[in-house]
């Protein structure tokens, strides 16, 4: 249920309304909009009489949210969520560029690529220090040493860091180095991890599992939101299909559909949907045109020698050309790059 408060309401009245809602057994989440303050009520029972809430002084209206994802719902918050991190804005009409290698391999590699990201106008450096690989014999990442390297590279070129956290035991360690936590597709429904990151005061990017529906994806986001983290970013990275030429089916339709379903920003990751780098630029451009709040792509200066996902990584030259093309689309559709 959302509780819309009257204009010019006082903080004392808001505290009184929240207290009474707590007495009804409801968990209260506050959302300050441009014109009104809205309170989200979690835990409402089907037979609860909404008139009890409407009768409280200072309440303008109370509306039940029918969607199972309450706090992520566009009904709860009609304005787009904009996440601000050290001068970088993600969401709404801002277009954010996130790029870097799949895996952090050594100091020379991550510093070279960080410079390319900065040159392109990107603001966020990606790179994996802990890598969930299908094969136990594949490169698993450098661990904390990789985290130190990506932090140093990002600081040198005034970039933010996004990197993956795989389990609850890694949350504090990764948090020492990253600006944005990434939850990979395999962990989209790792509920203990979602709950833990919900308590953390840093943004979280939640990738869609390749077998998840949009509702299941938003329910995972709901875990983060309901545990206190309002800075949640969704990332579309492809779903399973029956075809074999591509690695995954890049679900472009999810972007405009999600904009109706949720207020959360949606980032597109065409690199993981593609099997080969040659397919990435066209999908990245399509995602920008579809209204994504940004893209995340993998780049490498020597893809043939990459320790992970080399075939889908863009060279610096191709990447820089792609960014120039994206800027043109962003301008046409009214996005601020």
N, C-alpha and C positions, 0 to 999 in steps of 0.2 A: 504494500500500500504506500502511496505517496501522500504526504500531508503538505498542502500548499498554504503557506502562512500569509497573513495580511501584510500589505505594504506598511512601511514605517513601524514595524513591530520592534519592541525593545528586547534586549538580551535577557532581561528578567522574565519576560513573557515566554521567550523561547525555552529558557530553562524550566519554566513551569510546565509547558507543553511536553517537553521531553521527559520530565519526571512522571507526569501522568501516563504517558505512553509506556514507560518502564513498568509502572504499576499494573498495566494491562498485560504485562509479560512480553512486551515488544522491544526488540533491539533497534535503537535509533541511529540513523546515519544522516548527517547534515550535508546539504549541498547548497552552496551560495551561488545563485544565478545572477544575471545582469539586472533583472527587475525584481525577482522574488527569491526568498529563501524556501527551500523545499526540504522536508524531512522524510527520509525513507524508513518505513517500518517493516522490519523483518520478523517473521514468526507468527504472522496473523493466521488465525484459524478460519476455515471456510464459513463457519456460522457466526463469526464475530460481527457485532453490530457497529457499523462504521459511524453511526450517528453519535456514538460515545466520543469519538474523536472530533467530529464536526462541532460538537457542543462546547468544546474547550475554547475559552476566550483567546483570540488571536489567530484562530484557524480559519482560513478562507474556504478550503475545500479538502476533502479526503477521497482518494480514488484507489480502488484496488488494482494492482498490477496483475494481469492474467498470465504474462510470460513467466516461465519458471526461473529465468535469470532476471532477478529484480533490479539490482544495482547497475547492471550492465545495460539495462533496457533503455531505449530511446524514450519510453514513457516516463521513466524516473528522471531523466535529464535530457531535455530537448536540445540544449546547446552542445556543440561538439566539445569534447574534452581536449584541451591543449596542455601538453606536458612541457614544462620549462625546466631546463637543466643548464645552469651556467651559461646563460645567454642563447641557448639553442631551444627553439620551439618545435614541438612535434605534434601534428594534428591539425584539423580544420583546413585552412587554406595555405598552410605552410607545407613545403615539400622538402623532406629531409633525405640526404644522401648518406648511406652507410656502406662502407666498402673496406676490403682488406682480405687477407688470405684465409683459407679454410682453417689452417693450423699455423700456429707460430712455430717456426722451425729453428731460427737462430736470430741473433741481434742484427746482423746485416740485412737479412730479408725483411724483418718487420720495420726497420727504420727506413729502408728504401721505399717500401709500399706506403708507409705513413706519409712520406713526403708527396707521393703521387696523389693520395687522397686529399691532402691539404691543397695541392695545386689545382685539383678539380673543383674546389669549392665545397667538398664534403666536410662534414662536421663530426662524424662519428667513425671511429676505427674499429673494425671487427677483427676477430682472430680467436681461434680456439686453443685453450691451454689444456683442457680436459675434453677428450674426443670420444663420444660413444660410437664405436665402430661395429659393423656387422660381424667382422672377423676378429677373433681374439689375437690374431697374429699381425693385424694392421697397426700402424703407428697410433698410439693412444694420447699423444700430446706431451708437452714438457712439464705440465703441472705448475707449481708455484714459480718456477724459473720463467716459464712462458708468461705468467701474469706480470711478473716484474718487468719483462722486456716490453710488453705491449703498453704498460703504464708509462714507461720511460719514453717510448716512441711517441705516444699520444701527447705527452706533456711537451716534448720538444716542438711539436707542430701545432700545438693548441687545439687538440682534438679530444673528444670524449671517447670513452672505451665501452664497448659492449662485448661480453664474452659469456660463454655458457656455464651454468652451474648444473650438475647432474644429480646431486643428492644433498640431503639436509646437512650432512657433516661438512660440506664444502661452502655453505652459505657465508659464514664469517670470513673464511679465507679469501674467497672470491671478492667479497665486499670490500676488502682492504684495497683492491686495485681497480675495480670496475665502477663505472658510472651508471650502467644499465645492466641488469641481470638478463640473461637470455635463457628461456626454458625451451629446450629442443623438442621436436615433434614426438620423440619417443617418450618424453616425460610430461606430455600435455595433461595426462590424467594421473600424475604422481601426486596424489592428494596431500600426503605429509609435506612434500616439498612446496606445494602451492600454499598450504597453510603457513609454513614458516616464512616464505617470501611475502606473504600478506602482512606480516608484522614488521617488515623491513621498510625503512623510509627511503628507499631508492626505487626508481622505475623498473618495471619488469616487462620484457617482450615475450609474449606467449605465442609460440609457433603452433600451427594447426597440425594435428596428427593426420597422416595420409589416409586414415580410414574414418575420420570424425566428421559428423554432420556439423552444420553451423551452430545448431542449438547445443550440441555437446561441447563444442569449442567455447561458446559463451558461458556455459555452465562452469567450465574450468576457470574462465576469467572471473566468474562470480566468487569462486573460492578466494582469489586474491583480494577482490573488492570487499567481500564480507568480513575479511580478517584485518581490514584497515588500510590496505594499499589502494589509493585512488589513481595512481599513475601506471596504468596498464596499457600496453600496446599490443595489438594483434598482428600476427605475421602469417600471410598466406604463402605456402611453399610447395603446393601441389598435392594432389590426392591420387590414389590408386585407380588405374583404369584397366581395360582389357588389351590395350595396345602396347606394343613393345618398342617402336622406334624411339619413344621418349622415356625418360626415367620415371616421371610422374606427369599427370594431367594438371596443367596450370589452370586453376579455377578462377579465371578472370571475373566470372559472373558474381563470385562471392564478394567482390569489392563494392559494387553499387548496392547489392542486397544488404550487406552488413551496415552500410551507411543509413539504411532505413531501420534496421533492427537495434543498432547500438550507437552510443555517442563516442565510443572508444576509437582512437586512430587505428588505421589499418595500413601496415607496411607490406610490400610485396617482395618476395625472394625468388626471382626467376632462375637463379643459379641452381637451386636444388630441384627445381622442376625439370630442368634441361639435362640432357645426357651429354651434350657437347656445347662448348663455348660459342660456337657459331649460331646457336639458337637463342642465346641469352639476350642480345640487344633487342630483337624484335619483341620478345615477351616483356622486357623492361619498359619499352616505349608504350606497349599496349596497356600495361599496368598504370603508367602515368596518365594515359588518356582516359582510363576507366575511373580515375579519381583517387588513386592510392595516395596516402599521405607521405609516401617516400618509397625508396627501393633499397634493398640490401643485396649487394653483389659481391662475388668472390673474384679477387684479382691476384695475379702472380706474375713476377717478371720472368720466371722460367717454368711455365706450366708443365713441361715434359719432365721436370725433375721434382715436382711437388710431392710431398710426402702423403698428401690426401687430396682427393677431388681435383687433380690437375686437369683432366679433360674438360671440365666445365668452367675453369677459371679464365677470365679475360686477361689479355696482356695489357700493359699500361697504355699502349697506343690505342687499342680498341676501346678500352674503358674511357679514356679522355674524349674520344670521338662520341661515344654513347652519351656522355654527360652533356655535351654541347647540343645534341639532338633533343635530350630530355628538357633542357632549358627552354627550347622553342615550344614544346608541348605545354610546359608549365605556364608559360606566358599566355598561350592561347586560352587555356582553361581557367586562368585567374589564380594560379598557385604562386606563392612567394617562395622562390628557390633559396 
